[in-house]
C-alpha cells in the first residue's frame, strides 16, 4: 500500500497530481486545509489544500473500471465547480467561505459504495502482512483455536509476537489438521523452524574442526564470565582434551590467584597475558588439539575507554571465538544495547547465565534473532561443571514452549 500527501492551492490541482502520480485507481483518504506560517503572524499566508491518497501496488479489488469512472466523475465535478466559483484575490478570501467550500469538496471526494471502508480494511491487512502479525480478533479468524492458544502460549513465554506469529503461521501452512492435533508433531516442527533461526550456530569449541579455537569470554562485570569458563574447562578436562586458562585481568586484586586455584582443582595450567602481544604469543604456541580459554576483566559498556580496550583481541592470529557473556536477568532492551556496545569487536556467540533464576526465557530467542548473534551456551546453576548446556534448537524450543 503506497500512501502519499499532495499539496496544491486548489483542490482540482491536488486531485490532478494524485491521478498523474498514483493513477485513476488512487483512493482519497483525507483532505484538509493547511496554512503555512509566514507574513505577519501567518495572517498574510494563503491557505492551501492537502490531500492524502493511497494506491495498492497489488490491487485485490475487482472494480478498477468503477474506481476510474468515480475518480473522473469527481474531478469533472470539481472542475465545473471551479468554473462556477469566481476567483478571489490573493488575500481576499473569507475564511468562513473557504471552509464551507472545503467541506463541499470533502463530501464530493468521498468514495462511493463504501469503497473507502474497503480500502482501509486493505490497508489494515497490508500492515498485518508487513509487521508479521495481526490483531487478536483476526488471529481467531485465521487460525483454529488450538493454534491461537499456541500463539498466546509462545508470547506469554517471552517470544516476541512477530516471531510467534510466523512460527504458528508456518505450522498452519505445513501441517495437516490431524498433525496439528498431535502435540509431538507440532513440537518437532517448531524445533525444525527454530533450527532454521539457529542456522549460524556451530558446535561451540570448534568440535569437528582440524584445530581447536581459542575462546575469549567478554562481558559486563558480574555476568559470570569466570564461572562459565571454569565449567567449560572442567568438561574439556573430563574429555581428556588439553586445556590452558589465560587471564587478561591483571589489574583486579586476586583475579590471577582465583583462576590459578580453579586451575589446580581441575588440573589445567593458568597463564597471565597483560598485553596483546603476550596473548598473541600464547595463542600462536598452542597445540592444534588444545583448547585455550581466555578470561577478561568485566567491562562497563557505557564507558568508551573500557570498550576500546577490548580491541586488543582483534588481530589475534589463529582461530579465535569471542563469546559475550550476559545475565538472563537483564532486561531485553538492555541486552540489545549491551550487544551493540560490545560489538566494537566481532562477537561470535552469546552466552546467557543464570537461566535457572528467570522465567519466562523465550525472549532469549528474540534477542538472538534481533541481534543476529547465535547463542552458544546457557548456564543453569552454580554447580561446576554440571550446570551449563549447549544452546541447541531442541533446548531453545523447550524454553519457548514451557
NORDANOR-V275312 format. One record per pair of residues at least 6 apart in sequence whose ideal C-beta (glycine too) atoms are under 8 Angstrom apart, sorted by sequence separation. I is the first residue (numbers start at 1). J is the second residue. D is the distance in Angstrom with one decimal. If there is no record, write none. Layout:
I & J & D
I & J & D
//
This chain:
8 & 14 & 3.9
36 & 42 & 7.5
38 & 44 & 6.7
39 & 45 & 5.3
61 & 67 & 7.3
110 & 116 & 6.6
128 & 134 & 4.0
133 & 139 & 7.9
155 & 161 & 5.4
179 & 185 & 4.6
180 & 186 & 6.6
206 & 212 & 5.0
219 & 225 & 5.3
236 & 242 & 8.0
237 & 243 & 5.8
249 & 255 & 4.0
250 & 256 & 6.7
263 & 269 & 6.4
273 & 279 & 4.0
286 & 292 & 5.2
300 & 306 & 5.4
301 & 307 & 6.6
355 & 361 & 5.9
367 & 373 & 8.0
368 & 374 & 6.3
381 & 387 & 3.4
389 & 395 & 6.1
7 & 14 & 6.9
19 & 26 & 6.8
35 & 42 & 6.3
38 & 45 & 4.0
128 & 135 & 7.5
179 & 186 & 7.4
205 & 212 & 6.7
206 & 213 & 4.4
218 & 225 & 7.2
236 & 243 & 4.7
249 & 256 & 7.4
263 & 270 & 3.9
299 & 306 & 4.6
313 & 320 & 7.2
368 & 375 & 5.2
380 & 387 & 4.6
6 & 14 & 4.8
18 & 26 & 5.1
37 & 45 & 6.7
111 & 119 & 7.1
134 & 142 & 6.9
140 & 148 & 5.6
143 & 151 & 7.0
172 & 180 & 7.6
205 & 213 & 7.3
217 & 225 & 4.4
247 & 255 & 6.1
262 & 270 & 7.9
299 & 307 & 6.5
330 & 338 & 7.2
339 & 347 & 6.9
379 & 387 & 5.8
380 & 388 & 7.0
8 & 17 & 6.4
36 & 45 & 5.5
139 & 148 & 5.6
155 & 164 & 5.1
171 & 180 & 6.8
217 & 226 & 8.0
247 & 256 & 5.8
273 & 282 & 5.7
283 & 292 & 6.1
313 & 322 & 6.4
326 & 335 & 5.9
355 & 364 & 7.8
379 & 388 & 4.9
380 & 389 & 6.2
18 & 28 & 7.2
35 & 45 & 5.5
128 & 138 & 6.9
154 & 164 & 3.9
175 & 185 & 6.7
179 & 189 & 7.9
205 & 215 & 6.7
233 & 243 & 5.0
260 & 270 & 4.7
282 & 292 & 7.0
299 & 309 & 7.5
378 & 388 & 7.3
379 & 389 & 7.9
6 & 17 & 4.7
35 & 46 & 7.7
175 & 186 & 7.1
204 & 215 & 7.8
217 & 228 & 6.2
259 & 270 & 5.2
271 & 282 & 5.9
299 & 310 & 6.7
339 & 350 & 7.3
364 & 375 & 6.5
377 & 388 & 5.7
378 & 389 & 5.1
6 & 18 & 5.6
35 & 47 & 4.5
36 & 48 & 7.6
139 & 151 & 6.4
217 & 229 & 5.4
233 & 245 & 6.1
247 & 259 & 5.0
326 & 338 & 6.3
352 & 364 & 5.7
377 & 389 & 6.8
15 & 28 & 7.8
34 & 47 & 6.6
35 & 48 & 7.7
151 & 164 & 5.6
154 & 167 & 6.7
326 & 339 & 7.8
377 & 390 & 6.2
378 & 391 & 5.2
33 & 47 & 5.2
34 & 48 & 5.7
151 & 165 & 6.4
154 & 168 & 7.3
175 & 189 & 6.3
245 & 259 & 5.8
256 & 270 & 7.5
296 & 310 & 7.7
324 & 338 & 7.7
364 & 378 & 7.9
376 & 390 & 7.1
377 & 391 & 6.1
6 & 21 & 7.7
33 & 48 & 7.7
34 & 49 & 7.4
171 & 186 & 6.4
174 & 189 & 6.7
279 & 294 & 7.3
324 & 339 & 6.6
376 & 391 & 6.1
33 & 49 & 6.5
34 & 50 & 4.8
85 & 101 & 7.1
229 & 245 & 7.0
256 & 272 & 5.4
375 & 391 & 4.0
4 & 21 & 7.1
14 & 31 & 7.8
32 & 49 & 7.7
33 & 50 & 7.7
151 & 168 & 4.6
215 & 232 & 7.6
245 & 262 & 7.4
296 & 313 & 7.9
350 & 367 & 7.4
374 & 391 & 7.9
378 & 395 & 6.9
4 & 22 & 7.0
31 & 49 & 6.4
32 & 50 & 5.3
150 & 168 & 5.9
171 & 189 & 6.1
245 & 263 & 5.3
324 & 342 & 5.3
350 & 368 & 6.5
31 & 50 & 7.0
170 & 189 & 7.9
171 & 190 & 7.2
2 & 22 & 7.1
11 & 31 & 7.2
31 & 51 & 5.0
30 & 51 & 7.6
31 & 52 & 7.5
147 & 168 & 5.2
150 & 171 & 7.6
273 & 294 & 7.8
350 & 371 & 7.9
375 & 396 & 7.4
30 & 52 & 4.6
250 & 272 & 5.7
28 & 51 & 6.3
29 & 52 & 4.5
81 & 104 & 7.6
167 & 190 & 6.1
170 & 193 & 6.1
243 & 266 & 7.9
245 & 268 & 5.4
247 & 270 & 7.1
322 & 345 & 6.2
324 & 347 & 4.9
350 & 373 & 5.0
352 & 375 & 6.4
355 & 378 & 4.9
28 & 52 & 7.5
29 & 53 & 6.4
81 & 105 & 7.9
147 & 171 & 6.4
244 & 268 & 6.6
245 & 269 & 7.0
246 & 270 & 7.6
247 & 271 & 7.6
248 & 272 & 8.0
250 & 274 & 4.4
322 & 346 & 6.2
323 & 347 & 7.9
326 & 350 & 6.4
328 & 352 & 4.6
349 & 373 & 6.9
350 & 374 & 7.0
351 & 375 & 7.3
355 & 379 & 6.6
356 & 380 & 4.7
28 & 53 & 5.4
29 & 54 & 5.6
143 & 168 & 6.4
147 & 172 & 5.8
243 & 268 & 4.5
244 & 269 & 5.3
245 & 270 & 4.6
246 & 271 & 5.0
247 & 272 & 5.5
248 & 273 & 5.7
322 & 347 & 5.6
323 & 348 & 6.8
324 & 349 & 7.2
326 & 351 & 7.0
327 & 352 & 7.5
328 & 353 & 6.6
329 & 354 & 5.6
348 & 373 & 8.0
349 & 374 & 5.7
350 & 375 & 4.8
351 & 376 & 5.8
352 & 377 & 7.7
353 & 378 & 8.0
354 & 379 & 6.7
355 & 380 & 5.5
356 & 381 & 5.1
3 & 29 & 7.2
27 & 53 & 6.5
139 & 165 & 7.7
167 & 193 & 5.6
244 & 270 & 7.8
245 & 271 & 7.2
246 & 272 & 7.4
247 & 273 & 7.3
248 & 274 & 7.4
322 & 348 & 5.1
323 & 349 & 4.7
324 & 350 & 5.4
325 & 351 & 4.5
326 & 352 & 5.8
327 & 353 & 5.4
328 & 354 & 5.4
347 & 373 & 5.8
348 & 374 & 7.9
349 & 375 & 6.8
350 & 376 & 6.9
351 & 377 & 4.6
352 & 378 & 5.4
353 & 379 & 4.4
7 & 34 & 7.2
26 & 53 & 4.7
27 & 54 & 5.1
78 & 105 & 6.7
81 & 108 & 7.9
142 & 169 & 8.0
205 & 232 & 7.4
244 & 271 & 6.5
246 & 273 & 5.4
321 & 348 & 4.7
322 & 349 & 7.5
323 & 350 & 7.3
324 & 351 & 6.9
326 & 353 & 7.2
327 & 354 & 5.4
328 & 355 & 4.9
349 & 376 & 3.7
351 & 378 & 7.6
352 & 379 & 7.4
26 & 54 & 6.8
27 & 55 & 7.1
133 & 161 & 5.0
144 & 172 & 8.0
321 & 349 & 6.5
323 & 351 & 5.0
325 & 353 & 6.3
329 & 357 & 6.4
339 & 367 & 7.6
349 & 377 & 7.8
351 & 379 & 7.4
26 & 55 & 4.8
133 & 162 & 5.2
143 & 172 & 5.8
212 & 241 & 7.4
233 & 262 & 7.6
237 & 266 & 5.1
328 & 357 & 7.5
329 & 358 & 5.7
25 & 55 & 6.1
78 & 108 & 6.6
132 & 162 & 3.8
142 & 172 & 7.5
233 & 263 & 8.0
237 & 267 & 5.9
328 & 358 & 4.6
22 & 53 & 5.7
25 & 56 & 7.9
77 & 108 & 5.8
131 & 162 & 6.5
132 & 163 & 7.7
133 & 164 & 7.5
134 & 165 & 7.2
205 & 236 & 7.5
237 & 268 & 6.1
248 & 279 & 6.9
314 & 345 & 5.7
332 & 363 & 4.9
336 & 367 & 6.5
340 & 371 & 7.8
356 & 387 & 7.4
365 & 396 & 5.5
22 & 54 & 7.7
23 & 55 & 6.3
133 & 165 & 3.6
226 & 258 & 7.2
230 & 262 & 4.8
234 & 266 & 5.0
286 & 318 & 7.5
310 & 342 & 7.2
313 & 345 & 5.5
314 & 346 & 7.7
335 & 367 & 5.2
339 & 371 & 4.8
364 & 396 & 7.3
18 & 51 & 6.2
22 & 55 & 4.3
132 & 165 & 5.7
133 & 166 & 7.9
144 & 177 & 7.7
147 & 180 & 6.7
226 & 259 & 6.9
233 & 266 & 5.8
246 & 279 & 7.0
279 & 312 & 7.2
283 & 316 & 5.8
284 & 317 & 6.0
311 & 344 & 6.5
328 & 361 & 6.6
25 & 59 & 6.5
74 & 108 & 6.0
132 & 166 & 5.8
146 & 180 & 6.1
279 & 313 & 7.8
283 & 317 & 6.9
284 & 318 & 6.4
307 & 341 & 6.0
310 & 344 & 5.9
311 & 345 & 6.1
332 & 366 & 6.9
336 & 370 & 6.4
339 & 373 & 6.3
365 & 399 & 7.1
14 & 49 & 5.1
18 & 53 & 4.5
74 & 109 & 6.0
146 & 181 & 7.0
233 & 268 & 5.5
280 & 315 & 7.8
283 & 318 & 5.1
307 & 342 & 7.3
310 & 345 & 5.0
332 & 367 & 6.2
336 & 371 & 5.9
364 & 399 & 6.6
365 & 400 & 5.9
13 & 49 & 7.9
14 & 50 & 7.6
15 & 51 & 6.7
144 & 180 & 7.0
150 & 186 & 7.2
226 & 262 & 7.9
230 & 266 & 7.2
246 & 282 & 5.9
259 & 295 & 6.2
276 & 312 & 3.9
280 & 316 & 5.8
301 & 337 & 7.3
308 & 344 & 7.0
328 & 364 & 6.6
9 & 46 & 7.0
14 & 51 & 4.3
275 & 312 & 7.8
276 & 313 & 7.7
279 & 316 & 6.7
280 & 317 & 6.3
283 & 320 & 7.0
301 & 338 & 5.1
307 & 344 & 5.1
362 & 399 & 6.0
11 & 49 & 5.1
244 & 282 & 7.6
361 & 399 & 4.4
362 & 400 & 4.2
9 & 48 & 5.2
10 & 49 & 6.8
25 & 64 & 5.6
276 & 315 & 7.8
302 & 341 & 7.4
352 & 391 & 7.7
360 & 399 & 7.6
361 & 400 & 7.8
8 & 48 & 6.4
9 & 49 & 7.2
11 & 51 & 7.5
27 & 67 & 7.8
255 & 295 & 8.0
276 & 316 & 7.9
301 & 341 & 3.9
7 & 48 & 5.7
8 & 49 & 5.6
70 & 111 & 6.8
301 & 342 & 6.1
7 & 49 & 7.1
25 & 67 & 4.9
70 & 112 & 5.5
244 & 286 & 6.7
255 & 297 & 7.3
7 & 50 & 5.3
8 & 51 & 7.7
24 & 67 & 6.7
25 & 68 & 6.7
299 & 342 & 7.5
6 & 50 & 7.3
7 & 51 & 7.8
24 & 68 & 4.0
46 & 90 & 6.2
5 & 50 & 5.9
6 & 51 & 4.8
26 & 71 & 7.1
46 & 91 & 7.2
70 & 115 & 7.5
242 & 287 & 6.5
252 & 297 & 6.0
5 & 51 & 7.1
6 & 52 & 7.8
25 & 71 & 7.7
47 & 93 & 7.6
244 & 290 & 6.3
246 & 292 & 6.0
248 & 294 & 6.6
249 & 295 & 6.2
251 & 297 & 6.7
5 & 52 & 5.1
6 & 53 & 6.6
24 & 71 & 5.0
44 & 91 & 6.1
46 & 93 & 7.7
66 & 113 & 7.9
242 & 289 & 6.3
243 & 290 & 7.2
244 & 291 & 7.4
246 & 293 & 7.0
247 & 294 & 7.6
248 & 295 & 6.9
249 & 296 & 6.5
4 & 52 & 7.5
5 & 53 & 7.9
24 & 72 & 7.0
47 & 95 & 7.9
67 & 115 & 7.0
241 & 289 & 7.0
242 & 290 & 4.2
243 & 291 & 4.9
244 & 292 & 5.0
245 & 293 & 5.5
246 & 294 & 4.7
247 & 295 & 4.5
248 & 296 & 4.8
249 & 297 & 4.0
3 & 52 & 6.8
4 & 53 & 6.3
241 & 290 & 7.8
242 & 291 & 6.9
243 & 292 & 7.8
244 & 293 & 7.4
246 & 295 & 6.9
247 & 296 & 7.9
248 & 297 & 6.5
324 & 373 & 7.3
3 & 53 & 7.5
4 & 54 & 7.6
241 & 291 & 5.8
243 & 293 & 6.6
245 & 295 & 6.9
3 & 54 & 4.5
47 & 98 & 6.4
2 & 54 & 6.5
19 & 71 & 6.6
63 & 115 & 7.4
1 & 54 & 5.9
2 & 55 & 5.2
49 & 102 & 7.5
323 & 376 & 5.9
1 & 55 & 7.7
2 & 56 & 7.7
61 & 115 & 7.8
323 & 377 & 7.5
1 & 56 & 5.5
2 & 57 & 6.1
236 & 291 & 5.2
1 & 57 & 7.7
15 & 71 & 8.0
19 & 75 & 7.0
49 & 105 & 7.7
61 & 118 & 6.7
51 & 109 & 7.9
61 & 119 & 7.9
233 & 291 & 7.9
15 & 74 & 7.1
16 & 75 & 7.2
15 & 75 & 5.5
233 & 293 & 5.5
61 & 122 & 7.5
232 & 293 & 6.3
60 & 122 & 6.5
12 & 75 & 7.0
15 & 78 & 6.5
56 & 119 & 7.9
229 & 293 & 5.0
248 & 312 & 7.6
33 & 98 & 7.0
54 & 119 & 6.8
12 & 78 & 4.8
33 & 99 & 7.2
56 & 122 & 6.0
229 & 295 & 5.3
11 & 78 & 5.7
12 & 79 & 5.5
33 & 102 & 5.2
54 & 123 & 6.9
214 & 283 & 5.0
226 & 295 & 5.4
12 & 82 & 5.5
56 & 126 & 7.5
225 & 295 & 6.2
31 & 102 & 7.6
225 & 296 & 6.8
10 & 82 & 6.7
214 & 286 & 6.9
225 & 298 & 7.1
31 & 105 & 6.6
31 & 106 & 5.3
223 & 298 & 7.1
212 & 288 & 6.8
215 & 291 & 7.1
217 & 293 & 7.3
222 & 298 & 6.5
211 & 288 & 4.4
212 & 289 & 6.0
214 & 291 & 7.8
215 & 292 & 7.1
217 & 294 & 6.7
219 & 296 & 8.0
221 & 298 & 3.0
31 & 109 & 5.9
210 & 288 & 6.7
211 & 289 & 7.9
212 & 290 & 6.2
213 & 291 & 7.9
214 & 292 & 4.0
215 & 293 & 5.4
216 & 294 & 4.1
217 & 295 & 6.2
218 & 296 & 5.0
220 & 298 & 5.7
221 & 299 & 7.3
212 & 291 & 4.9
214 & 293 & 7.7
215 & 294 & 6.7
217 & 296 & 6.4
219 & 298 & 6.8
220 & 299 & 6.2
221 & 300 & 7.1
214 & 294 & 6.2
216 & 296 & 6.3
219 & 299 & 7.2
220 & 300 & 6.9
28 & 109 & 4.9
218 & 299 & 6.9
220 & 301 & 6.0
28 & 110 & 7.9
28 & 111 & 6.8
27 & 111 & 6.2
205 & 291 & 6.4
29 & 116 & 7.6
27 & 115 & 6.9
28 & 116 & 7.8
27 & 116 & 6.6
29 & 119 & 7.7
11 & 102 & 7.9
29 & 120 & 7.9
27 & 119 & 4.5
218 & 310 & 6.2
11 & 105 & 4.7
15 & 109 & 7.6
218 & 313 & 7.5
216 & 313 & 5.6
228 & 325 & 5.7
11 & 109 & 7.8
225 & 325 & 4.6
224 & 325 & 5.9
214 & 316 & 7.3
223 & 325 & 4.7
223 & 326 & 5.7
224 & 327 & 6.7
214 & 318 & 6.7
216 & 320 & 6.4
218 & 322 & 6.3
223 & 327 & 5.0
213 & 318 & 7.7
214 & 319 & 6.7
215 & 320 & 7.7
216 & 321 & 7.1
218 & 323 & 7.3
219 & 324 & 5.6
222 & 327 & 7.3
213 & 319 & 3.6
214 & 320 & 4.9
215 & 321 & 4.9
216 & 322 & 5.0
217 & 323 & 5.2
218 & 324 & 5.8
219 & 325 & 3.7
220 & 326 & 7.4
211 & 318 & 7.6
212 & 319 & 7.7
213 & 320 & 6.0
214 & 321 & 7.3
215 & 322 & 8.0
216 & 323 & 7.0
218 & 325 & 7.0
219 & 326 & 6.0
220 & 327 & 8.0
211 & 319 & 5.8
213 & 321 & 5.0
215 & 323 & 6.2
217 & 325 & 5.4
209 & 319 & 7.5
206 & 319 & 6.5
206 & 321 & 7.4
205 & 321 & 8.0
204 & 321 & 7.6
220 & 338 & 6.5
204 & 323 & 7.9
219 & 338 & 8.0
3 & 123 & 7.9
1 & 122 & 6.9
1 & 123 & 5.2
219 & 342 & 7.3
228 & 351 & 5.9
218 & 342 & 6.3
1 & 126 & 4.3
228 & 353 & 6.4
1 & 127 & 7.9
227 & 353 & 7.6
218 & 345 & 7.6
218 & 347 & 8.0
224 & 353 & 3.7
223 & 353 & 6.1
224 & 354 & 6.8
219 & 351 & 7.8
217 & 351 & 7.2
204 & 349 & 6.7
232 & 377 & 7.5
238 & 385 & 7.1
201 & 349 & 7.8
231 & 379 & 6.9
228 & 377 & 6.8
234 & 384 & 5.7
235 & 385 & 5.0
228 & 379 & 5.8
234 & 385 & 3.3
227 & 379 & 7.4
233 & 385 & 7.9
231 & 384 & 5.3
232 & 385 & 7.6
235 & 388 & 7.5
230 & 384 & 5.7
231 & 385 & 4.6
224 & 379 & 6.3
227 & 382 & 7.4
230 & 385 & 7.5
231 & 386 & 8.0
231 & 387 & 6.9
232 & 388 & 6.8
227 & 384 & 7.3
231 & 388 & 4.4
228 & 388 & 6.7
197 & 365 & 7.0
194 & 365 & 7.0
197 & 368 & 7.4
197 & 369 & 5.7
200 & 372 & 7.5
204 & 376 & 4.2
201 & 374 & 3.9
204 & 377 & 6.3
200 & 374 & 4.6
201 & 375 & 7.1
201 & 376 & 7.1
198 & 374 & 6.4
204 & 390 & 6.1
203 & 390 & 7.4
201 & 391 & 7.3
198 & 392 & 7.9
198 & 393 & 5.0
197 & 393 & 7.9
195 & 393 & 3.9
198 & 396 & 7.2
194 & 393 & 4.4
192 & 393 & 7.8
158 & 360 & 3.9
163 & 365 & 7.1
191 & 393 & 5.4
194 & 396 & 5.3
157 & 360 & 4.2
158 & 361 & 6.0
159 & 362 & 3.8
160 & 363 & 7.5
163 & 366 & 6.3
191 & 394 & 5.7
194 & 397 & 5.1
156 & 360 & 7.0
157 & 361 & 7.5
158 & 362 & 3.2
159 & 363 & 7.1
157 & 362 & 4.1
158 & 363 & 4.0
158 & 364 & 7.7
159 & 365 & 6.1
160 & 366 & 4.4
163 & 369 & 6.2
191 & 397 & 4.4
194 & 400 & 7.5
159 & 366 & 6.0
190 & 397 & 5.5
154 & 362 & 6.6
158 & 366 & 7.3
160 & 370 & 7.9
187 & 397 & 6.7
190 & 400 & 7.7
190 & 401 & 7.0
187 & 401 & 6.6
159 & 400 & 5.0
157 & 399 & 7.4
158 & 400 & 7.3
157 & 400 & 5.4
157 & 401 & 7.0
157 & 402 & 7.3
154 & 400 & 5.8
154 & 401 & 7.6
153 & 401 & 7.3
//
